Amino acid sequence: MTTIAEPHGAGEPDAPTPPDAPAVPEHGHHSDDAVAVASQWQLTWWSFRKHKLAMIGAVVTLALYLTVIFAGFLAPYAKSFYSPEHTYAPPQQLHVLDDGRFGLYVHPQTAEQDPSTLQLTWTVDESARTDVGLFVKGDEYRMLGFLTLDRHLIGPVDPEGDPVFLLGADKNGHDILSRIIHGSVVSMTIGLVGVAISLVIAIVLGGLSGLLGGLTDTIIQRVIEFLMSLPAIPLWMALAAAVPPTWDPLERYFAIILILSLIGWTGLAREVRGKFMSVREEEYITAATVDGAGRGRLIFGHMLPQFTSHIIAGLSLSIPSMILAETSLSWLGLGLQAPVVSWGVLLQEAQNIRVITTAPWIMIPGLAVVVAVLALNFFGDGLRDAADPYKN
Amino acid sequence: MGRYLLRRVLIMVPTLFAISIATFIIIQLPPGDYVTTLIAQYSAQGDQLDGPQIEALKNRYGVGDPMIVQYWKWISAILFHLDFGESFAWQKPVSSLLADRLPLTIALSIITLLFIWAVSFPIGIYSALRQYSAGDYVFTMIGFIGLATPNFLIALVLMYLGMQYFGTGAGGLFSPEWKDASWNIGKLLDLLGHIWVPLVVWGTAGTAGMIRILRANLLDEIRKPYVTAARARGVSETKLTVKYPLRVALNPFFSTIGWVLASLISADAIVSKVLNLPTMGPLLLDALRSQDMYLAGSIVLISATLTVIGTLISDLLLGWLDPRVRLGAR
């Protein structure tokens, strides 16, 4: 990082904005005065805001994590709900207008089985209707771990009547929309937890490597190069296959996370090392050393805050690859297993072309994966560009 | 160049050693030993292994010996006799199982690599020279989606579309009528009709990454002062892009052979399963499911070794192409 000498405090992440800071116009150029006193985080935010795709990515990412928190409320049904007579029921069209007035309903559908091929043919009954409502009573669920509620954002008005499948049903008659929403909990957190583990390894090893240099650096770099040279998927498969099948879902979940982060930390560690090496040479670090600051204070007080934003950007770019890896492993049958619901587990149903031609909607969970990965990528890219606000 | 080559080859030795250790650990991971599994397998089929046979097997795999002896017996058989052990699920030597599939895996990987180059080269140049044009946005968007979609999903969607709109069959490299035929023009044409699906599926992520790298490098390069100076002296625009900046921007094409090959071999397991290709990937998956560890371990070992060789080739090409690389490494 080639920074022009900054006022010492500017590097502090939590330097409060002075209350009398000049008003900043919403868009366009910030006055020089405002820039001069702005904290690093404020500069980062200003530069991030200009990046439209990154802003969209940030909003979608936020929406996805809110979905994780409020999954029980947003999903029409509980994840265990199924309706045996609705095997592979196609998505129902939601009608919004009822005789010119607002009113939600769908047409119920019935299946007929061809006696010789056993193929199901679904017909929509245009004359009947199933009323759909907002904030309806349905299955009970727990929110935030302690609230037991039974209201759902959307669902059939009569919980005992015909079920509503807005995105269709799978082989067992599970509602795909509900399962995608419940699956977000595992799929979106597997990235977060995995990245948290990777982060700890990366900061410790990358930091040691960058700060100490010499033999330590060489050894750690060789290990990283070695891990990076391994073909990831066969290795993941081999390790995941070694997880004992008797383990319960939670243990399996953490084992898979651990396997993913064992290989995932390397890129981040390189980034941390590079940053430590460049920051080490900065004048303000020399000044702080001369001033008698201890090693701990140098690292945590002066160096880490300088590139926290880079680390956050690196993190948000590692989450999508973990989501993709979990999806692929689970799809292969080596990752998470039912009854756990994740996007990869949902996609296990889409194993061959025959199933997909009967019920193409079982691929919809894949769309959730693509949206999540794209959003996180755009968000991370924007963050990386904005992370160094002193560049210009 | 000679010293660079020697140095680079010497670095491979510890890496390969570490890979072999990792593979050995993978083979040892499942509980129980190989010979016990084999005996159980035989008795399940109503066969019995007699005492001397069991003794010979135990001796061959070093059951009961310390780990180091077991490791040595395993690796020395591979190094000196190309003997990768026995697959108990197939009841065949691993080497004979892989002999069919390894060449096809390598050939497909190389063809895919060429496909990635052929597609990303013109698109990367176009995107850099017409930055922020409609075409640039379209390619960037397709690239992003290609990176964000799991490989198996691309394969499934392509096969679904192919089936719905073109009436093509489901996966495989040959139509049923050509599968067992000997090689002739008809079989070759049949192969060409099928091979584009794996190429597209397999190459999407790599192509997307390559386009982005080439675009970024070329953009950096065409803004450098030497290009402006040359333009001021009246050098033609074609020469200004093709002759100088493009040559520098070409570096990633060679420096990424290593990781592109690695990711291709890595993605093989998933893509081949969907597309029903007779490569190493599906074999690995089956081996892991049935804990056929000598087969699984050998495939991991070979994949990792291929990756290391890919990295070596790319480093050597880069050293030959770019003097900064081979001189800097001294």
HADDOCK unambig.tbl for C-alpha pairs under 7 A between the chains (distance, minus, plus):
assign (segid A and resid 226 and name CA) (segid B and resid 15 and name CA) 6.34 0.50 0.50
assign (segid A and resid 229 and name CA) (segid B and resid 307 and name CA) 6.55 0.50 0.50
assign (segid A and resid 229 and name CA) (segid B and resid 308 and name CA) 6.48 0.50 0.50
assign (segid A and resid 230 and name CA) (segid B and resid 304 and name CA) 5.35 0.50 0.50
assign (segid A and resid 230 and name CA) (segid B and resid 307 and name CA) 6.97 0.50 0.50
assign (segid A and resid 231 and name CA) (segid B and resid 262 and name CA) 5.43 0.50 0.50
assign (segid A and resid 231 and name CA) (segid B and resid 263 and name CA) 6.55 0.50 0.50
assign (segid A and resid 231 and name CA) (segid B and resid 266 and name CA) 5.17 0.50 0.50
assign (segid A and resid 231 and name CA) (segid B and resid 303 and name CA) 6.77 0.50 0.50
assign (segid A and resid 231 and name CA) (segid B and resid 304 and name CA) 5.87 0.50 0.50
assign (segid A and resid 231 and name CA) (segid B and resid 307 and name CA) 6.96 0.50 0.50
assign (segid A and resid 232 and name CA) (segid B and resid 266 and name CA) 6.17 0.50 0.50
assign (segid A and resid 233 and name CA) (segid B and resid 266 and name CA) 5.10 0.50 0.50
assign (segid A and resid 233 and name CA) (segid B and resid 267 and name CA) 6.75 0.50 0.50
assign (segid A and resid 234 and name CA) (segid B and resid 266 and name CA) 6.07 0.50 0.50
assign (segid A and resid 234 and name CA) (segid B and resid 300 and name CA) 6.13 0.50 0.50
assign (segid A and resid 235 and name CA) (segid B and resid 300 and name CA) 6.84 0.50 0.50
assign (segid A and resid 238 and name CA) (segid B and resid 26 and name CA) 6.79 0.50 0.50
assign (segid A and resid 238 and name CA) (segid B and resid 288 and name CA) 6.46 0.50 0.50
assign (segid A and resid 241 and name CA) (segid B and resid 288 and name CA) 5.97 0.50 0.50
assign (segid A and resid 241 and name CA) (segid B and resid 289 and name CA) 6.80 0.50 0.50
assign (segid A and resid 242 and name CA) (segid B and resid 29 and name CA) 6.25 0.50 0.50
assign (segid A and resid 242 and name CA) (segid B and resid 30 and name CA) 5.94 0.50 0.50
assign (segid A and resid 324 and name CA) (segid B and resid 150 and name CA) 6.15 0.50 0.50
assign (segid A and resid 328 and name CA) (segid B and resid 150 and name CA) 6.77 0.50 0.50
assign (segid A and resid 352 and name CA) (segid B and resid 274 and name CA) 6.94 0.50 0.50
assign (segid A and resid 353 and name CA) (segid B and resid 156 and name CA) 6.81 0.50 0.50
assign (segid A and resid 353 and name CA) (segid B and resid 160 and name CA) 6.57 0.50 0.50
assign (segid A and resid 353 and name CA) (segid B and resid 170 and name CA) 6.97 0.50 0.50
assign (segid A and resid 357 and name CA) (segid B and resid 160 and name CA) 6.70 0.50 0.50
assign (segid A and resid 366 and name CA) (segid B and resid 153 and name CA) 6.95 0.50 0.50
assign (segid A and resid 370 and name CA) (segid B and resid 148 and name CA) 5.30 0.50 0.50
assign (segid A and resid 370 and name CA) (segid B and resid 149 and name CA) 5.35 0.50 0.50
assign (segid A and resid 373 and name CA) (segid B and resid 148 and name CA) 5.50 0.50 0.50
assign (segid A and resid 374 and name CA) (segid B and resid 148 and name CA) 5.84 0.50 0.50
